[in-house]
């Protein structure tokens, strides 16, 4: 059975300006560009790209939920 988990986190201020660290953003773009250009990544690179995309998705969701709760 899947149950939601709620975690309270102190967010960096200002939250709206929070971004994926530039080194991780560059790496994700590099991997996605190579995948588009060459049509493939190594299994390890694919796993790395998937993890970075998941992190971006989580950050986007957190930002969206934060905006909903702002006065």
CHARMM-style PDB file with segment names, atoms N, HN, CA, C and O in Angstrom:
ATOM      1  N   UNK     1       0.834  -1.172   0.000  1.00  0.00      PROA
ATOM      2  CA  UNK     1       0.000   0.000   0.000  1.00  0.00      PROA
ATOM      3  C   UNK     1       0.889   1.249   0.000  1.00  0.00      PROA
ATOM      4  O   UNK     1       1.881   1.318   0.725  1.00  0.00      PROA
ATOM      5  N   UNK     2       0.524   2.210  -0.806  1.00  0.00      PROA
ATOM      6  HN  UNK     2      -0.282   2.154  -1.396  1.00  0.00      PROA
ATOM      7  CA  UNK     2       1.275   3.456  -0.895  1.00  0.00      PROA
ATOM      8  C   UNK     2       0.640   4.485   0.033  1.00  0.00      PROA
ATOM      9  O   UNK     2      -0.569   4.713  -0.003  1.00  0.00      PROA
ATOM     10  N   UNK     3       1.474   5.100   0.861  1.00  0.00      PROA
ATOM     11  HN  UNK     3       2.457   4.915   0.891  1.00  0.00      PROA
ATOM     12  CA  UNK     3       0.994   6.142   1.777  1.00  0.00      PROA
ATOM     13  C   UNK     3       1.802   7.407   1.531  1.00  0.00      PROA
ATOM     14  O   UNK     3       3.008   7.339   1.293  1.00  0.00      PROA
ATOM     15  N   UNK     4       1.150   8.555   1.587  1.00  0.00      PROA
ATOM     16  HN  UNK     4       0.170   8.611   1.780  1.00  0.00      PROA
ATOM     17  CA  UNK     4       1.902   9.797   1.412  1.00  0.00      PROA
ATOM     18  C   UNK     4       2.799  10.049   2.618  1.00  0.00      PROA
ATOM     19  O   UNK     4       2.480   9.668   3.744  1.00  0.00      PROA
ATOM     20  N   UNK     5       3.908  10.688   2.358  1.00  0.00      PROA
ATOM     21  HN  UNK     5       4.167  10.997   1.443  1.00  0.00      PROA
ATOM     22  CA  UNK     5       4.843  11.075   3.407  1.00  0.00      PROA
ATOM     23  C   UNK     5       4.998  12.585   3.329  1.00  0.00      PROA
ATOM     24  O   UNK     5       5.240  13.130   2.252  1.00  0.00      PROA
ATOM     25  N   UNK     6       4.862  13.258   4.450  1.00  0.00      PROA
ATOM     26  HN  UNK     6       4.666  12.816   5.325  1.00  0.00      PROA
ATOM     27  CA  UNK     6       5.001  14.705   4.492  1.00  0.00      PROA
ATOM     28  C   UNK     6       6.280  15.047   5.227  1.00  0.00      PROA
ATOM     29  O   UNK     6       6.532  14.563   6.331  1.00  0.00      PROA
ATOM     30  N   UNK     7       7.078  15.885   4.602  1.00  0.00      PROA
ATOM     31  HN  UNK     7       6.874  16.279   3.706  1.00  0.00      PROA
ATOM     32  CA  UNK     7       8.357  16.292   5.176  1.00  0.00      PROA
ATOM     33  C   UNK     7       8.379  17.812   5.236  1.00  0.00      PROA
ATOM     34  O   UNK     7       8.072  18.482   4.250  1.00  0.00      PROA
ATOM     35  N   UNK     8       8.738  18.346   6.373  1.00  0.00      PROA
ATOM     36  HN  UNK     8       8.988  17.802   7.174  1.00  0.00      PROA
ATOM     37  CA  UNK     8       8.862  19.793   6.509  1.00  0.00      PROA
ATOM     38  C   UNK     8      10.307  20.175   6.255  1.00  0.00      PROA
ATOM     39  O   UNK     8      11.226  19.637   6.873  1.00  0.00      PROA
ATOM     40  N   UNK     9      10.497  21.114   5.336  1.00  0.00      PROA
ATOM     41  HN  UNK     9       9.751  21.551   4.833  1.00  0.00      PROA
ATOM     42  CA  UNK     9      11.843  21.500   4.924  1.00  0.00      PROA
ATOM     43  C   UNK     9      11.949  23.017   4.958  1.00  0.00      PROA
ATOM     44  O   UNK     9      11.037  23.713   4.510  1.00  0.00      PROA
ATOM     45  N   UNK    10      13.057  23.536   5.487  1.00  0.00      PROA
ATOM     46  HN  UNK    10      13.797  22.971   5.850  1.00  0.00      PROA
ATOM     47  CA  UNK    10      13.321  24.969   5.398  1.00  0.00      PROA
ATOM     48  C   UNK    10      13.823  25.245   3.993  1.00  0.00      PROA
ATOM     49  O   UNK    10      14.856  24.718   3.580  1.00  0.00      PROA
ATOM     50  N   UNK    11      13.088  26.074   3.258  1.00  0.00      PROA
ATOM     51  HN  UNK    11      12.249  26.502   3.594  1.00  0.00      PROA
ATOM     52  CA  UNK    11      13.425  26.360   1.876  1.00  0.00      PROA
ATOM     53  C   UNK    11      14.348  27.566   1.799  1.00  0.00      PROA
ATOM     54  O   UNK    11      14.247  28.487   2.610  1.00  0.00      PROA
ATOM     55  N   UNK    12      15.253  27.557   0.819  1.00  0.00      PROA
ATOM     56  HN  UNK    12      15.336  26.808   0.161  1.00  0.00      PROA
ATOM     57  CA  UNK    12      16.132  28.716   0.651  1.00  0.00      PROA
ATOM     58  C   UNK    12      15.309  29.945   0.270  1.00  0.00      PROA
ATOM     59  O   UNK    12      14.267  29.816  -0.373  1.00  0.00      PROA
ATOM     60  N   UNK    13      15.752  31.097   0.647  1.00  0.00      PROA
ATOM     61  HN  UNK    13      16.599  31.202   1.169  1.00  0.00      PROA
ATOM     62  CA  UNK    13      15.037  32.334   0.339  1.00  0.00      PROA
ATOM     63  C   UNK    13      15.809  33.109  -0.708  1.00  0.00      PROA
ATOM     64  O   UNK    13      17.038  33.089  -0.652  1.00  0.00      PROA
ATOM     65  N   UNK    14      15.213  33.763  -1.620  1.00  0.00      PROA
ATOM     66  HN  UNK    14      14.214  33.779  -1.666  1.00  0.00      PROA
ATOM     67  CA  UNK    14      13.802  33.616  -1.955  1.00  0.00      PROA
ATOM     68  C   UNK    14      13.575  32.350  -2.777  1.00  0.00      PROA
ATOM     69  O   UNK    14      14.322  32.065  -3.713  1.00  0.00      PROA
ATOM     70  N   UNK    15      12.562  31.614  -2.427  1.00  0.00      PROA
ATOM     71  HN  UNK    15      11.955  31.846  -1.667  1.00  0.00      PROA
ATOM     72  CA  UNK    15      12.272  30.319  -3.039  1.00  0.00      PROA
ATOM     73  C   UNK    15      12.031  30.425  -4.543  1.00  0.00      PROA
ATOM     74  O   UNK    15      12.439  29.539  -5.293  1.00  0.00      PROA
ATOM     75  N   UNK    16      11.378  31.490  -4.992  1.00  0.00      PROA
ATOM     76  HN  UNK    16      11.047  32.210  -4.382  1.00  0.00      PROA
ATOM     77  CA  UNK    16      11.062  31.626  -6.416  1.00  0.00      PROA
ATOM     78  C   UNK    16      12.316  31.656  -7.284  1.00  0.00      PROA
ATOM     79  O   UNK    16      12.255  31.315  -8.466  1.00  0.00      PROA
ATOM     80  N   UNK    17      13.440  32.054  -6.721  1.00  0.00      PROA
ATOM     81  HN  UNK    17      13.490  32.330  -5.761  1.00  0.00      PROA
ATOM     82  CA  UNK    17      14.685  32.125  -7.494  1.00  0.00      PROA
ATOM     83  C   UNK    17      15.508  30.842  -7.398  1.00  0.00      PROA
ATOM     84  O   UNK    17      16.553  30.732  -8.039  1.00  0.00      PROA
ATOM     85  N   UNK    18      15.059  29.892  -6.622  1.00  0.00      PROA
ATOM     86  HN  UNK    18      14.210  29.982  -6.101  1.00  0.00      PROA
ATOM     87  CA  UNK    18      15.816  28.660  -6.435  1.00  0.00      PROA
ATOM     88  C   UNK    18      15.850  27.865  -7.736  1.00  0.00      PROA
ATOM     89  O   UNK    18      14.815  27.670  -8.373  1.00  0.00      PROA
ATOM     90  N   UNK    19      17.024  27.411  -8.127  1.00  0.00      PROA
ATOM     91  HN  UNK    19      17.865  27.569  -7.609  1.00  0.00      PROA
ATOM     92  CA  UNK    19      17.217  26.661  -9.371  1.00  0.00      PROA
ATOM     93  C   UNK    19      18.113  25.455  -9.109  1.00  0.00      PROA
ATOM     94  O   UNK    19      18.804  25.375  -8.094  1.00  0.00      PROA
ATOM     95  N   UNK    20      18.078  24.538 -10.040  1.00  0.00      PROA
ATOM     96  HN  UNK    20      17.516  24.603 -10.864  1.00  0.00      PROA
ATOM     97  CA  UNK    20      19.002  23.421 -10.016  1.00  0.00      PROA
ATOM     98  C   UNK    20      20.416  24.003 -10.080  1.00  0.00      PROA
ATOM     99  O   UNK    20      20.656  24.912 -10.875  1.00  0.00      PROA
ATOM    100  N   UNK    21      21.348  23.518  -9.282  1.00  0.00      PROA
ATOM    101  HN  UNK    21      21.154  22.779  -8.636  1.00  0.00      PROA
ATOM    102  CA  UNK    21      22.715  24.045  -9.353  1.00  0.00      PROA
ATOM    103  C   UNK    21      23.235  24.007 -10.789  1.00  0.00      PROA
ATOM    104  O   UNK    21      22.950  23.070 -11.536  1.00  0.00      PROA
ATOM    105  N   UNK    22      23.994  25.029 -11.167  1.00  0.00      PROA
ATOM    106  HN  UNK    22      24.225  25.790 -10.561  1.00  0.00      PROA
ATOM    107  CA  UNK    22      24.407  25.193 -12.560  1.00  0.00      PROA
ATOM    108  C   UNK    22      25.179  23.988 -13.102  1.00  0.00      PROA
ATOM    109  O   UNK    22      25.010  23.630 -14.268  1.00  0.00      PROA
ATOM    110  N   UNK    23      26.013  23.363 -12.289  1.00  0.00      PROA
ATOM    111  HN  UNK    23      26.151  23.653 -11.343  1.00  0.00      PROA
ATOM    112  CA  UNK    23      26.765  22.195 -12.767  1.00  0.00      PROA
ATOM    113  C   UNK    23      25.825  21.038 -13.118  1.00  0.00      PROA
ATOM    114  O   UNK    23      26.039  20.342 -14.111  1.00  0.00      PROA
ATOM    115  N   UNK    24      24.792  20.833 -12.307  1.00  0.00      PROA
ATOM    116  HN  UNK    24      24.618  21.398 -11.500  1.00  0.00      PROA
ATOM    117  CA  UNK    24      23.833  19.766 -12.591  1.00  0.00      PROA
ATOM    118  C   UNK    24      22.975  20.108 -13.806  1.00  0.00      PROA
ATOM    119  O   UNK    24      22.656  19.235 -14.612  1.00  0.00      PROA
ATOM    120  N   UNK    25      22.605  21.373 -13.932  1.00  0.00      PROA
ATOM    121  HN  UNK    25      22.863  22.082 -13.276  1.00  0.00      PROA
ATOM    122  CA  UNK    25      21.826  21.806 -15.089  1.00  0.00      PROA
ATOM    123  C   UNK    25      22.634  21.606 -16.378  1.00  0.00      PROA
ATOM    124  O   UNK    25      22.102  21.113 -17.372  1.00  0.00      PROA
ATOM    125  N   UNK    26      23.916  21.987 -16.363  1.00  0.00      PROA
ATOM    126  HN  UNK    26      24.349  22.388 -15.555  1.00  0.00      PROA
ATOM    127  CA  UNK    26      24.781  21.794 -17.540  1.00  0.00      PROA
ATOM    128  C   UNK    26      24.904  20.319 -17.895  1.00  0.00      PROA
ATOM    129  O   UNK    26      24.842  19.946 -19.067  1.00  0.00      PROA
ATOM    130  N   UNK    27      25.078  19.484 -16.878  1.00  0.00      PROA
ATOM    131  HN  UNK    27      25.128  19.786 -15.926  1.00  0.00      PROA
ATOM    132  CA  UNK    27      25.226  18.051 -17.124  1.00  0.00      PROA
ATOM    133  C   UNK    27      23.945  17.466 -17.721  1.00  0.00      PROA
ATOM    134  O   UNK    27      24.013  16.673 -18.661  1.00  0.00      PROA
ATOM    135  N   UNK    28      22.804  17.836 -17.202  1.00  0.00      PROA
ATOM    136  HN  UNK    28      22.749  18.479 -16.439  1.00  0.00      PROA
ATOM    137  CA  UNK    28      21.548  17.339 -17.742  1.00  0.00      PROA
ATOM    138  C   UNK    28      21.376  17.787 -19.189  1.00  0.00      PROA
ATOM    139  O   UNK    28      20.987  16.986 -20.039  1.00  0.00      PROA
ATOM    140  N   UNK    29      21.660  19.051 -19.480  1.00  0.00      PROA
ATOM    141  HN  UNK    29      21.976  19.702 -18.790  1.00  0.00      PROA
ATOM    142  CA  UNK    29      21.550  19.545 -20.858  1.00  0.00      PROA
ATOM    143  C   UNK    29      22.513  18.805 -21.787  1.00  0.00      PROA
ATOM    144  O   UNK    29      22.164  18.473 -22.920  1.00  0.00      PROA
ATOM    145  N   UNK    30      23.724  18.550 -21.298  1.00  0.00      PROA
ATOM    146  HN  UNK    30      24.008  18.820 -20.378  1.00  0.00      PROA
ATOM    147  CA  UNK    30      24.714  17.815 -22.090  1.00  0.00      PROA
ATOM    148  C   UNK    30      24.196  16.422 -22.446  1.00  0.00      PROA
ATOM    149  O   UNK    30      24.278  15.996 -23.598  1.00  0.00      PROA
ATOM    150  N   UNK    31      23.667  15.726 -21.455  1.00  0.00      PROA
ATOM    151  HN  UNK    31      23.601  16.073 -20.519  1.00  0.00      PROA
ATOM    152  CA  UNK    31      23.159  14.375 -21.692  1.00  0.00      PROA
ATOM    153  C   UNK    31      21.955  14.386 -22.638  1.00  0.00      PROA
ATOM    154  O   UNK    31      21.875  13.562 -23.548  1.00  0.00      PROA
ATOM    155  N   UNK    32      21.029  15.308 -22.427  1.00  0.00      PROA
ATOM    156  HN  UNK    32      21.094  15.978 -21.687  1.00  0.00      PROA
ATOM    157  CA  UNK    32      19.845  15.364 -23.286  1.00  0.00      PROA
ATOM    158  C   UNK    32      20.199  15.787 -24.709  1.00  0.00      PROA
ATOM    159  O   UNK    32      19.627  15.274 -25.670  1.00  0.00      PROA
ATOM    160  N   UNK    33      21.137  16.717 -24.846  1.00  0.00      PROA
ATOM    161  HN  UNK    33      21.602  17.134 -24.065  1.00  0.00      PROA
ATOM    162  CA  UNK    33      21.586  17.124 -26.180  1.00  0.00      PROA
ATOM    163  C   UNK    33      22.251  15.964 -26.913  1.00  0.00      PROA
ATOM    164  O   UNK    33      22.005  15.754 -28.101  1.00  0.00      PROA
ATOM    165  N   UNK    34      23.087  15.218 -26.210  1.00  0.00      PROA
ATOM    166  HN  UNK    34      23.286  15.389 -25.245  1.00  0.00      PROA
ATOM    167  CA  UNK    34      23.752  14.072 -26.838  1.00  0.00      PROA
ATOM    168  C   UNK    34      22.748  12.998 -27.224  1.00  0.00      PROA
ATOM    169  O   UNK    34      22.879  12.366 -28.272  1.00  0.00      PROA
ATOM    170  N   UNK    35      21.746  12.791 -26.376  1.00  0.00      PROA
ATOM    171  HN  UNK    35      21.640  13.305 -25.524  1.00  0.00      PROA
ATOM    172  CA  UNK    35      20.711  11.810 -26.697  1.00  0.00      PROA
ATOM    173  C   UNK    35      19.959  12.238 -27.955  1.00  0.00      PROA
ATOM    174  O   UNK    35      19.677  11.413 -28.824  1.00  0.00      PROA
ATOM    175  N   UNK    36      19.635  13.527 -28.051  1.00  0.00      PROA
ATOM    176  HN  UNK    36      19.864  14.197 -27.345  1.00  0.00      PROA
ATOM    177  CA  UNK    36      18.937  14.037 -29.242  1.00  0.00      PROA
ATOM    178  C   UNK    36      19.815  13.927 -30.486  1.00  0.00      PROA
ATOM    179  O   UNK    36      19.331  13.565 -31.558  1.00  0.00      PROA
ATOM    180  N   UNK    37      21.089  14.236 -30.349  1.00  0.00      PROA
ATOM    181  HN  UNK    37      21.482  14.530 -29.479  1.00  0.00      PROA
ATOM    182  CA  UNK    37      22.015  14.255 -31.487  1.00  0.00      PROA
ATOM    183  C   UNK    37      22.394  12.846 -31.946  1.00  0.00      PROA
ATOM    184  O   UNK    37      22.334  12.532 -33.135  1.00  0.00      PROA
ATOM    185  N   UNK    38      22.785  12.004 -30.987  1.00  0.00      PROA
ATOM    186  HN  UNK    38      22.834  12.259 -30.021  1.00  0.00      PROA
ATOM    187  CA  UNK    38      23.295  10.675 -31.320  1.00  0.00      PROA
ATOM    188  C   UNK    38      22.245   9.576 -31.220  1.00  0.00      PROA
ATOM    189  O   UNK    38      22.421   8.486 -31.765  1.00  0.00      PROA
ATOM    190  N   UNK    39      21.156   9.868 -30.522  1.00  0.00      PROA
ATOM    191  HN  UNK    39      21.013  10.753 -30.079  1.00  0.00      PROA
ATOM    192  CA  UNK    39      20.080   8.897 -30.386  1.00  0.00      PROA
ATOM    193  C   UNK    39      20.282   7.858 -29.305  1.00  0.00      PROA
ATOM    194  O   UNK    39      19.454   6.962 -29.141  1.00  0.00      PROA
ATOM    195  N   UNK    40      21.390   7.970 -28.552  1.00  0.00      PROA
ATOM    196  HN  UNK    40      22.062   8.699 -28.685  1.00  0.00      PROA
ATOM    197  CA  UNK    40      21.580   6.998 -27.476  1.00  0.00      PROA
ATOM    198  C   UNK    40      22.562   7.509 -26.431  1.00  0.00      PROA
ATOM    199  O   UNK    40      23.402   8.373 -26.686  1.00  0.00      PROA
ATOM    200  N   UNK    41      22.417   6.941 -25.258  1.00  0.00      PROA
ATOM    201  HN  UNK    41      21.735   6.239 -25.051  1.00  0.00      PROA
ATOM    202  CA  UNK    41      23.331   7.161 -24.144  1.00  0.00      PROA
ATOM    203  C   UNK    41      23.743   5.796 -23.623  1.00  0.00      PROA
ATOM    204  O   UNK    41      23.083   4.792 -23.890  1.00  0.00      PROA
ATOM    205  N   UNK    42      24.843   5.767 -22.874  1.00  0.00      PROA
ATOM    206  HN  UNK    42      25.379   6.583 -22.657  1.00  0.00      PROA
ATOM    207  CA  UNK    42      25.206   4.522 -22.217  1.00  0.00      PROA
ATOM    208  C   UNK    42      24.166   4.256 -21.130  1.00  0.00      PROA
ATOM    209  O   UNK    42      23.470   5.179 -20.708  1.00  0.00      PROA
ATOM    210  N   UNK    43      24.051   3.018 -20.676  1.00  0.00      PROA
ATOM    211  HN  UNK    43      24.616   2.268 -21.019  1.00  0.00      PROA
ATOM    212  CA  UNK    43      23.099   2.742 -19.592  1.00  0.00      PROA
ATOM    213  C   UNK    43      23.352   3.626 -18.364  1.00  0.00      PROA
ATOM    214  O   UNK    43      22.406   4.089 -17.727  1.00  0.00      PROA
ATOM    215  N   UNK    44      24.601   3.854 -18.039  1.00  0.00      PROA
ATOM    216  HN  UNK    44      25.369   3.478 -18.557  1.00  0.00      PROA
ATOM    217  CA  UNK    44      24.926   4.696 -16.880  1.00  0.00      PROA
ATOM    218  C   UNK    44      24.506   6.148 -17.108  1.00  0.00      PROA
ATOM    219  O   UNK    44      23.972   6.793 -16.206  1.00  0.00      PROA
ATOM    220  N   UNK    45      24.750   6.660 -18.320  1.00  0.00      PROA
ATOM    221  HN  UNK    45      25.183   6.136 -19.053  1.00  0.00      PROA
ATOM    222  CA  UNK    45      24.348   8.024 -18.642  1.00  0.00      PROA
ATOM    223  C   UNK    45      22.830   8.169 -18.636  1.00  0.00      PROA
ATOM    224  O   UNK    45      22.299   9.175 -18.166  1.00  0.00      PROA
ATOM    225  N   UNK    46      22.138   7.170 -19.156  1.00  0.00      PROA
ATOM    226  HN  UNK    46      22.569   6.352 -19.538  1.00  0.00      PROA
ATOM    227  CA  UNK    46      20.673   7.205 -19.148  1.00  0.00      PROA
ATOM    228  C   UNK    46      20.150   7.252 -17.711  1.00  0.00      PROA
ATOM    229  O   UNK    46      19.226   8.003 -17.400  1.00  0.00      PROA
ATOM    230  N   UNK    47      20.748   6.449 -16.851  1.00  0.00      PROA
ATOM    231  HN  UNK    47      21.499   5.839 -17.103  1.00  0.00      PROA
ATOM    232  CA  UNK    47      20.344   6.426 -15.442  1.00  0.00      PROA
ATOM    233  C   UNK    47      20.604   7.787 -14.789  1.00  0.00      PROA
ATOM    234  O   UNK    47      19.784   8.278 -14.013  1.00  0.00      PROA
ATOM    235  N   UNK    48      21.739   8.381 -15.109  1.00  0.00      PROA
ATOM    236  HN  UNK    48      22.405   7.982 -15.740  1.00  0.00      PROA
ATOM    237  CA  UNK    48      22.080   9.701 -14.573  1.00  0.00      PROA
ATOM    238  C   UNK    48      21.077  10.758 -15.061  1.00  0.00      PROA
ATOM    239  O   UNK    48      20.595  11.572 -14.273  1.00  0.00      PROA
ATOM    240  N   UNK    49      20.772  10.738 -16.347  1.00  0.00      PROA
ATOM    241  HN  UNK    49      21.164  10.077 -16.987  1.00  0.00      PROA
ATOM    242  CA  UNK    49      19.815  11.695 -16.912  1.00  0.00      PROA
ATOM    243  C   UNK    49      18.435  11.524 -16.282  1.00  0.00      PROA
ATOM    244  O   UNK    49      17.776  12.510 -15.954  1.00  0.00      PROA
ATOM    245  N   UNK    50      18.002  10.293 -16.115  1.00  0.00      PROA
ATOM    246  HN  UNK    50      18.537   9.491 -16.381  1.00  0.00      PROA
ATOM    247  CA  UNK    50      16.692  10.038 -15.506  1.00  0.00      PROA
ATOM    248  C   UNK    50      16.638  10.558 -14.074  1.00  0.00      PROA
ATOM    249  O   UNK    50      15.622  11.108 -13.647  1.00  0.00      PROA
ATOM    250  N   UNK    51      17.730  10.385 -13.332  1.00  0.00      PROA
ATOM    251  HN  UNK    51      18.555   9.938 -13.679  1.00  0.00      PROA
ATOM    252  CA  UNK    51      17.773  10.870 -11.942  1.00  0.00      PROA
ATOM    253  C   UNK    51      17.728  12.396 -11.906  1.00  0.00      PROA
ATOM    254  O   UNK    51      17.050  12.976 -11.057  1.00  0.00      PROA
ATOM    255  N   UNK    52      18.442  13.048 -12.817  1.00  0.00      PROA
ATOM    256  HN  UNK    52      18.993  12.577 -13.506  1.00  0.00      PROA
ATOM    257  CA  UNK    52      18.428  14.508 -12.851  1.00  0.00      PROA
ATOM    258  C   UNK    52      17.056  15.043 -13.257  1.00  0.00      PROA
ATOM    259  O   UNK    52      16.594  16.039 -12.700  1.00  0.00      PROA
ATOM    260  N   UNK    53      16.409  14.401 -14.208  1.00  0.00      PROA
ATOM    261  HN  UNK    53      16.784  13.592 -14.661  1.00  0.00      PROA
ATOM    262  CA  UNK    53      15.060  14.810 -14.611  1.00  0.00      PROA
ATOM    263  C   UNK    53      14.098  14.634 -13.433  1.00  0.00      PROA
ATOM    264  O   UNK    53      13.233  15.479 -13.202  1.00  0.00      PROA
ATOM    265  N   UNK    54      14.250  13.553 -12.704  1.00  0.00      PROA
ATOM    266  HN  UNK    54      14.953  12.866 -12.892  1.00  0.00      PROA
ATOM    267  CA  UNK    54      13.390  13.332 -11.533  1.00  0.00      PROA
ATOM    268  C   UNK    54      13.600  14.431 -10.494  1.00  0.00      PROA
ATOM    269  O   UNK    54      12.640  14.909  -9.889  1.00  0.00      PROA
ATOM    270  N   UNK    55      14.846  14.829 -10.290  1.00  0.00      PROA
ATOM    271  HN  UNK    55      15.626  14.441 -10.781  1.00  0.00      PROA
ATOM    272  CA  UNK    55      15.144  15.916  -9.352  1.00  0.00      PROA
ATOM    273  C   UNK    55      14.496  17.221  -9.813  1.00  0.00      PROA
ATOM    274  O   UNK    55      13.915  17.943  -9.002  1.00  0.00      PROA
ATOM    275  N   UNK    56      14.590  17.527 -11.099  1.00  0.00      PROA
ATOM    276  HN  UNK    56      15.062  16.941 -11.758  1.00  0.00      PROA
ATOM    277  CA  UNK    56      13.955  18.732 -11.637  1.00  0.00      PROA
ATOM    278  C   UNK    56      12.445  18.669 -11.421  1.00  0.00      PROA
ATOM    279  O   UNK    56      11.831  19.666 -11.042  1.00  0.00      PROA
ATOM    280  N   UNK    57      11.850  17.513 -11.658  1.00  0.00      PROA
ATOM    281  HN  UNK    57      12.348  16.703 -11.966  1.00  0.00      PROA
ATOM    282  CA  UNK    57      10.411  17.354 -11.451  1.00  0.00      PROA
ATOM    283  C   UNK    57      10.020  17.599  -9.992  1.00  0.00      PROA
ATOM    284  O   UNK    57       9.016  18.254  -9.714  1.00  0.00      PROA
ATOM    285  N   UNK    58      10.810  17.075  -9.078  1.00  0.00      PROA
ATOM    286  HN  UNK    58      11.625  16.543  -9.304  1.00  0.00      PROA
ATOM    287  CA  UNK    58      10.530  17.259  -7.649  1.00  0.00      PROA
ATOM    288  C   UNK    58      10.631  18.738  -7.278  1.00  0.00      PROA
ATOM    289  O   UNK    58       9.769  19.255  -6.567  1.00  0.00      PROA
ATOM    290  N   UNK    59      11.665  19.415  -7.747  1.00  0.00      PROA
ATOM    291  HN  UNK    59      12.365  18.994  -8.324  1.00  0.00      PROA
ATOM    292  CA  UNK    59      11.830  20.838  -7.449  1.00  0.00      PROA
ATOM    293  C   UNK    59      10.677  21.656  -8.034  1.00  0.00      PROA
ATOM    294  O   UNK    59      10.182  22.583  -7.393  1.00  0.00      PROA
ATOM    295  N   UNK    60      10.257  21.314  -9.241  1.00  0.00      PROA
ATOM    296  HN  UNK    60      10.660  20.561  -9.761  1.00  0.00      PROA
ATOM    297  CA  UNK    60       9.140  22.018  -9.875  1.00  0.00      PROA
ATOM    298  C   UNK    60       7.861  21.826  -9.077  1.00  0.00      PROA
ATOM    299  O   UNK    60       7.109  22.777  -8.868  1.00  0.00      PROA
ATOM    300  N   UNK    61       7.614  20.615  -8.635  1.00  0.00      PROA
ATOM    301  HN  UNK    61       8.225  19.842  -8.805  1.00  0.00      PROA
ATOM    302  CA  UNK    61       6.432  20.331  -7.832  1.00  0.00      PROA
ATOM    303  C   UNK    61       6.475  21.085  -6.505  1.00  0.00      PROA
ATOM    304  O   UNK    61       5.464  21.636  -6.070  1.00  0.00      PROA
ATOM    305  N   UNK    62       7.639  21.111  -5.861  1.00  0.00      PROA
ATOM    306  HN  UNK    62       8.461  20.663  -6.214  1.00  0.00      PROA
ATOM    307  CA  UNK    62       7.773  21.831  -4.603  1.00  0.00      PROA
ATOM    308  C   UNK    62       7.507  23.318  -4.793  1.00  0.00      PROA
ATOM    309  O   UNK    62       6.837  23.939  -3.967  1.00  0.00      PROA
ATOM    310  N   UNK    63       8.028  23.895  -5.877  1.00  0.00      PROA
ATOM    311  HN  UNK    63       8.572  23.391  -6.548  1.00  0.00      PROA
ATOM    312  CA  UNK    63       7.803  25.311  -6.147  1.00  0.00      PROA
ATOM    313  C   UNK    63       6.324  25.581  -6.385  1.00  0.00      PROA
ATOM    314  O   UNK    63       5.786  26.569  -5.886  1.00  0.00      PROA
ATOM    315  N   UNK    64       5.668  24.719  -7.136  1.00  0.00      PROA
ATOM    316  HN  UNK    64       6.105  23.916  -7.541  1.00  0.00      PROA
ATOM    317  CA  UNK    64       4.244  24.895  -7.423  1.00  0.00      PROA
ATOM    318  C   UNK    64       3.419  24.831  -6.143  1.00  0.00      PROA
ATOM    319  O   UNK    64       2.511  25.638  -5.944  1.00  0.00      PROA
ATOM    320  N   UNK    65       3.730  23.888  -5.289  1.00  0.00      PROA
ATOM    321  HN  UNK    65       4.468  23.232  -5.451  1.00  0.00      PROA
ATOM    322  CA  UNK    65       2.982  23.761  -4.035  1.00  0.00      PROA
ATOM    323  C   UNK    65       3.253  24.934  -3.105  1.00  0.00      PROA
ATOM    324  O   UNK    65       2.358  25.374  -2.383  1.00  0.00      PROA
ATOM    325  N   UNK    66       4.457  25.434  -3.117  1.00  0.00      PROA
ATOM    326  HN  UNK    66       5.184  25.077  -3.703  1.00  0.00      PROA
ATOM    327  CA  UNK    66       4.802  26.593  -2.297  1.00  0.00      PROA
ATOM    328  C   UNK    66       4.011  27.813  -2.756  1.00  0.00      PROA
ATOM    329  O   UNK    66       3.510  28.576  -1.930  1.00  0.00      PROA
ATOM    330  N   UNK    67       3.896  28.000  -4.070  1.00  0.00      PROA
ATOM    331  HN  UNK    67       4.302  27.380  -4.742  1.00  0.00      PROA
ATOM    332  CA  UNK    67       3.157  29.141  -4.615  1.00  0.00      PROA
ATOM    333  C   UNK    67       1.686  29.059  -4.218  1.00  0.00      PROA
ATOM    334  O   UNK    67       1.060  30.089  -3.970  1.00  0.00      PROA
ATOM    335  N   UNK    68       1.128  27.861  -4.153  1.00  0.00      PROA
ATOM    336  HN  UNK    68       1.637  27.024  -4.354  1.00  0.00      PROA
ATOM    337  CA  UNK    68      -0.268  27.702  -3.765  1.00  0.00      PROA
ATOM    338  C   UNK    68      -0.501  28.136  -2.327  1.00  0.00      PROA
ATOM    339  O   UNK    68      -1.587  28.609  -1.991  1.00  0.00      PROA
ATOM    340  N   UNK    69       0.487  27.984  -1.493  1.00  0.00      PROA
ATOM    341  HN  UNK    69       1.368  27.600  -1.766  1.00  0.00      PROA
ATOM    342  CA  UNK    69       0.333  28.271  -0.056  1.00  0.00      PROA
ATOM    343  C   UNK    69       0.718  29.687   0.312  1.00  0.00      PROA
ATOM    344  O   UNK    69       0.501  30.110   1.447  1.00  0.00      PROA
ATOM    345  N   UNK    70       1.292  30.433  -0.633  1.00  0.00      PROA
ATOM    346  HN  UNK    70       1.469  30.089  -1.555  1.00  0.00      PROA
ATOM    347  CA  UNK    70       1.690  31.808  -0.336  1.00  0.00      PROA
ATOM    348  C   UNK    70       0.455  32.686  -0.223  1.00  0.00      PROA
ATOM    349  O   UNK    70      -0.527  32.481  -0.936  1.00  0.00      PROA
ATOM    350  N   UNK    71       0.505  33.672   0.680  1.00  0.00      PROA
ATOM    351  HN  UNK    71       1.302  33.839   1.260  1.00  0.00      PROA
ATOM    352  CA  UNK    71      -0.640  34.579   0.841  1.00  0.00      PROA
ATOM    353  C   UNK    71      -0.791  35.503  -0.354  1.00  0.00      PROA
ATOM    354  OT1 UNK    71      -1.703  36.329  -0.384  1.00  0.00      PROA
TER     355      UNK     71
END
